[in-house]
Amino acid sequence: MKKQLICAGVISSMFLLNACVVAVNDTQTSKKYKKAQKEDKELKNRKAISMLNTSMTVSDVQTIMGVADFNEFYLSGTSKKQVLFYKTHTVKNNGVITKNECTPLIFNDGVLTSWGSEPYQAITK
């Protein structure tokens, strides 16, 4: 009887050890999946930006692009400027999205007028 209990204990511990190994491998797979998912988002955003046209409204762009990673709004006299930022590349691979990893889309009075870092720098001076 004791031999059967010992044998059952050894067999059950072998199953537990196998489960631990699978969990470690699953974590590695999860990291690879998240990296691929992030790269897919960047590529999707770059492709979508290439399809944009000036004179599109904020709503039109959001329909194509989805929710922006950052959103800024400026008043300049009677003009309203809005900047939507979409992640298009990775500068530092730390899981945190920063504005320098995004492409800014600039709207003047609700209409897309330009995109990129140079036009953004011009309105923030």
Secondary structure as UniProt FT lines:
FT   HELIX           2..50
FT   TURN            54..55
FT   HELIX           58..65
FT   STRAND          70..76
FT   TURN            77..78
FT   STRAND          79..87
FT   HELIX           99..101
FT   STRAND          102..108
FT   TURN            109..110
FT   STRAND          111..115
FT   HELIX           117..124
//
